[in-house]
């Protein structure tokens, strides 16, 4: 990235300020990046654990497979999922608060005794699946932000900071050269002036 600048003190001051902003921001960005990296790993681990729990729960209830044929479809459904927004390393992420189920009325005397237990089993399984998905989404959001932060760290560290430092070096070198030339030309003018004065004196 080419940094635009002019060979003067104003440009030097502006570049110095820009450099300082990036040098000060870099440690914060690096800590944010590592915090996000940890948060992504945690969200993935949590999602995987819930998925495993769901799979083992499904296996646990395999013995009831025959009974589910007697279960009325559409008797229970997810009405709403209540989510909250939680900040993780400065990033807004979803967190599951509650799953609201809609249960159709049924005659408890006409239906088998296990119906009530079946309802709570289905609610638990659905809640595990939804919670796993929420953690998966949380991981996706955090990973996207981590990638953006990594890009910014690389931009500052590998492109902008060295670019500003190089531009500052060039301006300083130019100004030093200009000063040296100015001093040299002053000496020449002074020497000529003295020579002329000496000639006039003769």
C-alpha positions as CSV (number, residue, x, y, z in Angstrom):
1,X,0.0,0.0,0.0
2,X,1.6,3.3,-1.1
3,X,1.4,6.0,1.5
4,X,0.8,9.4,0.1
5,X,3.0,12.2,1.6
6,X,4.7,15.4,0.9
7,X,8.3,16.4,1.8
8,X,7.4,18.9,4.5
9,X,7.0,19.2,8.3
10,X,3.2,19.1,8.2
11,X,3.2,15.8,6.3
12,X,5.9,14.4,8.8
13,X,3.7,15.4,11.8
14,X,0.6,13.8,10.2
15,X,2.4,10.6,9.4
16,X,3.9,10.4,12.9
17,X,0.3,10.7,14.3
18,X,-1.0,8.0,12.0
19,X,1.9,5.7,12.9
20,X,1.4,6.2,16.6
21,X,-2.4,5.4,16.3
22,X,-1.6,2.1,14.6
23,X,1.3,1.2,17.0
24,X,-1.0,1.8,20.0
25,X,-3.9,-0.1,18.4
26,X,-1.9,-3.1,17.4
27,X,-1.5,-4.8,20.9
28,X,-5.3,-4.3,21.5
29,X,-6.1,-5.9,18.1
30,X,-3.7,-8.8,18.9
31,X,-5.4,-9.5,22.2
32,X,-8.8,-9.3,20.6
33,X,-7.7,-11.8,17.9
34,X,-6.4,-14.3,20.5
35,X,-9.6,-13.8,22.7
36,X,-11.7,-14.5,19.6
37,X,-9.7,-17.5,18.7
38,X,-10.3,-19.0,22.2
39,X,-14.1,-18.1,22.0
40,X,-14.4,-19.8,18.6
41,X,-12.9,-23.0,19.9
42,X,-15.1,-22.8,23.0
43,X,-18.3,-22.3,20.9
44,X,-17.4,-25.2,18.6
45,X,-16.6,-27.5,21.6
46,X,-19.9,-26.6,23.2
47,X,-21.9,-27.2,20.0
48,X,-20.1,-30.6,19.5
49,X,-20.8,-31.6,23.1
50,X,-24.5,-30.7,22.7
51,X,-24.7,-32.6,19.4
52,X,-23.1,-35.7,21.0
53,X,-25.6,-35.4,23.9
54,X,-28.4,-35.3,21.4
55,X,-27.1,-38.3,19.6
56,X,-26.7,-40.3,22.8
57,X,-30.1,-39.3,24.0
58,X,-31.6,-40.5,20.7
59,X,-29.9,-43.8,21.1
60,X,-31.1,-44.0,24.7
61,X,-34.7,-43.7,23.5
62,X,-34.3,-46.2,20.6
63,X,-36.2,-48.8,22.6
64,X,-39.3,-46.5,22.3
65,X,-39.1,-46.4,18.5
66,X,-42.2,-48.7,18.2
67,X,-44.3,-46.5,20.5
68,X,-43.6,-43.3,18.4
69,X,-45.9,-44.8,15.7
70,X,-48.8,-44.3,18.1
71,X,-47.8,-40.7,18.7
72,X,-50.0,-38.0,17.1
73,X,-47.9,-36.0,14.6
74,X,-48.0,-32.2,15.2
75,X,-49.0,-32.6,18.8
76,X,-46.0,-30.6,19.9
77,X,-44.2,-27.9,17.9
78,X,-41.6,-25.2,18.6
79,X,-43.6,-21.9,18.8
80,X,-40.7,-19.5,19.5
81,X,-37.0,-19.4,20.4
82,X,-36.0,-16.7,22.8
83,X,-32.5,-15.4,22.2
84,X,-30.4,-12.8,24.0
85,X,-27.4,-10.9,22.7
86,X,-24.2,-11.4,24.6
87,X,-20.9,-9.7,23.9
88,X,-17.9,-12.0,23.6
89,X,-14.5,-10.1,23.0
90,X,-16.6,-7.1,21.9
91,X,-18.6,-9.1,19.4
92,X,-22.4,-9.4,19.6
93,X,-23.4,-13.1,19.7
94,X,-26.6,-15.0,20.3
95,X,-27.4,-16.9,23.4
96,X,-30.3,-19.2,23.9
97,X,-32.7,-18.1,26.7
98,X,-35.7,-20.3,26.2
99,X,-37.5,-22.6,23.8
100,X,-41.3,-22.1,23.8
101,X,-43.3,-25.1,22.7
102,X,-46.9,-25.2,21.5
103,X,-48.7,-28.3,22.7
104,X,-52.0,-29.3,21.2
105,X,-54.6,-30.5,23.8
106,X,-55.1,-34.2,24.0
107,X,-57.3,-36.5,26.1
108,X,-55.0,-38.0,28.7
109,X,-57.5,-40.8,29.5
110,X,-57.9,-41.8,25.8
111,X,-54.1,-41.7,25.0
112,X,-51.5,-44.1,26.4
113,X,-49.9,-43.3,29.8
114,X,-46.4,-42.7,28.3
115,X,-47.7,-39.7,26.2
116,X,-46.8,-37.1,28.9
117,X,-43.3,-38.6,29.2
118,X,-43.0,-38.6,25.4
119,X,-43.8,-34.9,25.3
120,X,-41.0,-34.0,27.7
121,X,-38.6,-36.3,25.9
122,X,-39.3,-34.5,22.6
123,X,-38.9,-31.1,24.3
124,X,-35.5,-32.1,25.7
125,X,-34.3,-33.4,22.3
126,X,-35.5,-30.3,20.5
127,X,-33.9,-28.0,23.0
128,X,-30.6,-29.8,22.7
129,X,-30.7,-29.6,18.9
130,X,-31.6,-25.8,19.0
131,X,-29.0,-25.0,21.6
132,X,-26.3,-26.8,19.5
133,X,-27.4,-24.7,16.4
134,X,-27.2,-21.5,18.5
135,X,-23.6,-22.4,19.5
136,X,-22.7,-23.2,15.9
137,X,-24.0,-19.8,14.8
138,X,-22.1,-18.1,17.7
139,X,-18.9,-19.9,16.5
140,X,-19.6,-18.7,12.9
141,X,-20.0,-15.1,13.9
142,X,-17.0,-15.1,16.2
143,X,-14.8,-16.8,13.5
144,X,-15.9,-14.2,10.9
145,X,-14.9,-11.4,13.3
146,X,-11.6,-13.2,14.1
147,X,-10.7,-13.4,10.4
148,X,-11.5,-9.6,10.0
149,X,-9.3,-8.9,13.1
150,X,-6.5,-11.0,11.8
151,X,-6.6,-9.1,8.5
152,X,-6.4,-5.8,10.3
153,X,-3.5,-7.0,12.5
154,X,-1.6,-8.1,9.3
155,X,-2.5,-4.8,7.5
156,X,-1.1,-2.8,10.4
157,X,1.9,-5.0,11.2
158,X,3.1,-5.9,7.7
159,X,1.9,-3.0,5.5
160,X,0.9,0.2,7.2
161,X,3.3,0.5,10.1
162,X,6.4,-0.3,8.0
163,X,5.0,2.0,5.2
164,X,4.6,4.9,7.6
165,X,8.0,4.3,9.1
166,X,9.6,4.3,5.6
167,X,7.7,7.4,4.5
168,X,8.9,9.2,7.7
169,X,12.5,8.1,7.0
170,X,12.3,9.5,3.5
171,X,10.9,12.8,4.6
172,X,13.6,13.1,7.4
173,X,16.4,12.2,5.0
174,X,15.0,14.7,2.4
175,X,14.8,17.5,5.1
176,X,18.3,16.7,6.3
177,X,19.7,16.8,2.7
178,X,17.8,20.1,2.1
179,X,19.3,21.5,5.3
180,X,22.8,20.4,4.4
181,X,22.4,21.9,0.9
182,X,21.2,25.1,2.4
183,X,24.2,25.2,4.8
184,X,26.6,24.4,1.9
185,X,25.1,27.1,-0.3
186,X,25.2,29.6,2.6
187,X,28.9,28.8,3.0
188,X,29.5,29.3,-0.7
189,X,27.7,32.6,-0.7
190,X,29.6,33.7,2.4
191,X,32.9,32.7,0.8
192,X,32.1,34.6,-2.4
193,X,31.0,37.6,-0.4
194,X,34.3,37.6,1.5
195,X,36.3,37.2,-1.7
196,X,34.5,40.2,-3.2
197,X,35.1,42.3,-0.1
198,X,38.8,41.4,-0.2
199,X,39.0,42.3,-3.9
200,X,37.3,45.7,-3.2
201,X,39.7,46.3,-0.3
202,X,42.7,45.8,-2.7
